[in-house]
Amino acid sequence: MNYNKSVFIATAQPFSGKSIIALGLVDMLLAKGQKIGYFKPIINHSPEVKRDSHIETLMDYFKLPLDYDKCYAFTREQANTLIENGMQGEIIDTIIDKYKGLESDYDFTIIEGSDFLGEGTAFEFDANIAIAKNLGTPVIAVVSGENKSLAQILNSAAVTVQNFTSRKVDVLALVINKVKEEDVEELKKAIGNHIQSAIKIAIIPRIMELKSPTMNEVKKYLDADVLFGGEFLHNRVDHFIFGAMQVSNFLNHIKKNVLIVAPGDRADIVLASLQASLSQNYPKIAGIVLTGGFELADSVIKLIEGSDVNLPILSVQEPSFYAATKVSGIHSKISPDNQAKIESAINTFRKYIDVESLETAMANFVHVGMTPRMFQYQLVSKARSKKKHIVLPEGKDDRILLAADRLVKQDIVYITILGDIKEMKASINRLGLSLSDENCQLINPIDSIYFDDYANTLFELRKGKNMPLGVARDLMTDVAYFGTMMVFKGHADGMVSGAAHTTAHTIRPALQFVKTKPGISLVSSIFFMSLPERVLVFGDCAININPSSEELSEIAISSADTAKSFGIEPKVAMLSYSSGASGTGEDVEKVRKATELIKEKRPDILVEGPIQYDAAVDPLTGQQKMPGSPVAGKATVLIFPDLNTGNNTYKAVQRETGAMAIGPMLQGLNKPVNDLSRGCTVDDIFNTVVITSIQAQE
């Protein structure tokens, strides 16, 4: 089971209040003594330009020992460039890689979605869904209620949740933030009709101390100069007024925490504001912004300098209207230097979030399924963890060279390529590849120092079949025989061939002298079918034409063991055209008997059969046709009754669903030799080499 080690905080619009949730979660988890990681896949700016305030705040306030460079994968600009070049897949792959590096170092990692600021926001919501989906992490969705009617809030909440759940991303909780106080109770009553009951719901009213900027934020946003009162820049700004009227009228508009925007030559407004700030009859004033670039008269400065100034006075060059417009557009952010606001955010989380319920939901969440890119990441990581030596006999094929180049660059395996060395080097130069004598081995079999030894070994192994030495020498000039002998002799750990040869050509040498493992009588094959939400194992789709019940049981057992070795919990469905006891006929009886044999040989394997494909993979159909079955509707290993059915089904699923089919992977040989389709892509070759390397680790 994949127990949860992360949560993804996501929103669909800017300034929704994700930071409240992030701060609250870190506070909650640290209280349990957990080692917390933080990951924001896409940040707004390069760290050299401006460091991310959320990452900085969490690191500073909680003293988290995080490496800033490991807390993100891309800047917004980098991500946009990759998207423009159609490289969305590379974005996801890098994010998975960076996240997995954090996951291994921490008990729990909080992942924060993007901010929806600046250019390129169109892709962001879909990107957040894709990231959460590929990381297999549940989501806390945050929706802003600011400037929205009750109906708009309900619609926004429902659409946001639906966008995640429709893509098979689990939503643990929905937080609706910045709701008008008078709408809170009505929203509580109505929201349950729009959101599924399993999702935790929290409603946070609009909290002025979190919404309002400080005078320091105003200063930074306006790029203002501080004339007086720099020690009061922490003052909170709840609203602002123009100081452009008579003083007697102006004083009537002063409210608590007001920012006064006035032309710099209105000394009367400045002095009246200072006096009001000292008077017990007026509320606290946040500060003053003097506009127009006017300089205060010396006499006024002298008066102020001799007074008890208890508010900041700033100066800007822009006229009043322009400055006021900019002030009204300030969205306050929680930053490392504002401890009061950080503590207010944490207290808000504690007050409005059912912490115990959320913590339980996070701890009990178990991710089911695996995306193709996560599966591929896990395969590559496993292969790289214990590098093996794979031989590729078809060096004439550009696809082989291109795949080898990727494998070497990513440091996944050691590679030997067979063929005419001069031709291979010419192709490497023509394709602009980095393959060289330093990072891979190029061998022409007939010129190899091992040629005589390999030919003599084949002669000895096949002497009982009356193979003459001359024939053995001729066969050893065949790259498939030479590559297989490398594996047999331990000079390579596995072989991948078939891009330019038939399946029979690839596996014949292996059957002749590598042979099958003890206790296994036949070689079979499986495909890993990477569907959008999960990875299934299909067998046998490439080798055995019409297996008997005994052979079918052996294929199923080998496939279950293969699935388990690749991190897939095996639940085996023995497929037929009927489910359970409903069908009769020779073909059904073959599958029924095979199922019984599996249960006898391997009672540890969960198996169901005969069963139809829909009942095997669809939970609702499985429950209807075979109620109570531990496999029906949840099968991960699907065994087809014959090659005709298996080969056509895997191709149909691949074409109609866009699933990535990795394989075929041969099972049962003493050492791994795998076959490629002659129509294979570079990706197919890459993936087959990776799984061959993993087989060699066993």
C-alpha positions, 0 to 999 in steps of 0.5 A, a space after each residue: 500500500 502507498 501510505 500518504 506522505 504528502 498533501 497538495 495545496 491548490 487553488 484556481 485563482 490568485 490571492 486565495 489564502 494558500 499561505 494560511 493553510 501552508 503555515 497551519 499544516 506545518 504548525 500542525 505537523 511539527 506539533 507531532 514531531 514530524 520532519 517536514 519538507 516543503 515543495 513548490 513545483 513552480 515559483 514566480 521568480 529566479 532566486 537570484 531576482 527574488 526569493 519566494 516569500 512562502 518558502 522563505 516565511 516557512 523556513 524562517 519562522 519554523 526554522 525548517 532546515 530546508 535547502 531552498 534549491 530543492 524546494 522548487 523545480 522550475 521558475 514560471 519563465 522556465 515552465 512557460 518556455 518548456 510548454 511553448 516547446 511542447 515539453 509538458 512531459 519533461 516538466 512532470 518528469 522533473 517535478 516527480 524527480 525533485 519531489 521524490 528527492 524530498 520524500 525520502 528525506 522527510 516524514 511528510 512533505 507539503 506541496 504548494 500549487 502555483 500562484 496564478 500571477 503574471 503570464 502563462 496562467 492559462 495552463 496553471 490549473 491543469 498543471 496543478 491537477 497533473 502534478 497532484 495526479 502524478 505525485 499521487 498526493 491528495 489535495 486541499 483545495 482553497 477557494 476565495 469568497 472575496 467579492 463573490 455572492 453566495 451563489 458564485 462561491 458555491 459554484 466556484 467551490 463545486 467546479 474546483 472540486 469537480 475539476 480535481 475529482 473528474 481527473 481521479 485526484 482525491 480532494 481531502 478538504 475544501 477551504 473557502 476563505 475570505 467569506 463575508 461575515 454575514 454569509 458564513 452561516 448560510 454558506 455552511 447550510 448550503 455547501 453540503 448540497 454541492 460538495 460530496 460528504 467525504 470531503 472536509 469543509 472549512 469556511 474562513 471569514 474575511 479577517 482584516 488583519 490578514 487581508 490588510 497590508 502593512 505600511 512596509 508593504 505600501 512602501 515597497 509597492 510604491 517604492 516610496 521614501 520614508 520621511 518620518 516614522 520608519 519605526 512604525 512601518 508595521 502599522 496595518 492599513 485597512 483602508 485609505 482616504 484622499 486628503 484633498 478637502 478642507 481640514 474640517 471635512 477631512 477629519 470626519 473621514 478618519 477611521 481606524 488604521 486609515 492610510 491618508 494619501 495627500 499632495 506633498 504641498 498640503 501641509 495643513 492635511 499633514 499637520 492635522 493628521 499628525 495631531 489627530 494621531 495624537 488625539 484620544 478622540 480619533 482612531 489610530 492612523 496607519 500612515 501618510 503618503 505624500 504625492 506629487 514629489 513635493 517637498 515639505 517646507 522647512 518650517 513644516 519639517 521643523 514642526 514635525 521634528 519637534 513633535 511626537 511622531 507616531 506614524 510613518 510618513 512616506 513620499 512618492 513622485 506620482 500624483 495622488 490619484 495614481 498613488 491611491 490607485 496603486 494602494 488599492 491594488 495591493 494584495 497583502 502577503 505574509 512575509 518572513 518579517 511580519 511575525 504578527 501576521 504569521 501568528 494570525 494566520 496560524 491562529 486562523 487555521 487552528 480556529 476554523 479548521 477541524 485539525 484533528 479530523 484533517 490530520 486523521 484524513 491525511 494519515 489514513 489516505 492510501 493512494 491507489 493507482 499509478 500514473 504512467 510517468 510515476 511508474 516510469 520514474 520508479 522503473 528508472 530509479 530502480 534501474 539506476 540504483 544498481 546499474 546493470 550491463 545491457 547489450 543491444 545487438 542492433 547497432 545498425 538501427 538509429 532508434 537503438 543508438 538514440 535510446 542508448 544515448 538517452 540511457 547513457 546520459 541518464 546514467 541508468 545502465 552500462 551499454 554495449 552495442 553490436 555491429 560494424 564499428 565504423 558504421 555505428 560511429 558514422 551514425 552516431 556523428 550523423 545523429 549528433 549523439 554523445 555515445 563514445 568509447 568512454 561511455 559505452 562499448 561498441 563491438 563487432 562480433 567477428 573482431 571480438 577477443 571473445 569470438 573464438 571462446 563464444 563459438 567454442 562454448 556454443 559448440 560444446 553446449 549444442 554438441 548433443 544436437 550435432 552442431 558442427 563447430 563451423 556452424 557454431 562459428 557462423 552463428 556467432 557472427 549473428 549479433 543475436 547469438 553473440 549478444 545472447 552469449 555475452 549474457 550467458 557468459 556473464 559479460 552482460 547482464 541482459 539483452 534487448 533485441 527485436 527492433 530489426 529482427 523477428 521475435 523468433 530470431 531474438 529468443 531462439 538463442 536464449 531458448 537454446 542455451 540460456 534456457 528456463 529457470 528451475 521449475 519453469 517449463 515455458 517462456 512467457 511474456 507480459 506488457 506493462 499497460 500504463 493507463 492514465 490512472 493505473 498500471 496493469 500487467 497483461 500476459 501473455 500477449 507475445 509468445 504462447 499461441 494457445 496455452 494449455 491449462 497447465 501452461 496458463 497457470 504457469 503464465 499467471 504465476 510468473 506474471 504475478 511474481 513479475 508484478 510484485 517485483 515491480 511494485 504492483 500488488 498482484 490481483 490476478 484475473 483469468 480472463 474468459 468470455 464468461 464470469 464465474 460459473 455462468 459459462 460452459 465450453 472447452 475454452 471456459 473450462 481451460 481457464 477454470 482449470 488453470 485458476 484451480 491449479 494456481 490456487 493449488 500451487 500458489 495459495 498466496 496469490 489472489 486470483 479469480 477466474 474465469 472472469 470477463 474483462 469488464 468485471 475484472 477492471 470495473 469496480 461496479 461491474 465486478 461487484 454486480 457479476 462477482 459480489 464479494 470477490 477480492 479481485 473482481 473490479 480491482 484486478 492488476 494482472 490480466 491473463 488472456 486465454 490465448 495469444 490471439 485475444 491477448 495480442 489484439 486486446 493490448 493493441 486495442 487498449 494502447 490505441 484507444 486509450 493512449 496507454 503506454 505499453 512497456 514490453 513485451 518482457 519475457 519471463 522464465 529465462 535464467 537470464 533476461 533477454 527481451 524482445 522488441 516490436 519491429 515498429 518500436 519507438 525510441 521510448 519503447 527501447 528505452 523502457 525495455 532496457 530499463 525493465 531488463 536491467 531491473 530483471 537482472 537485479 533479481 
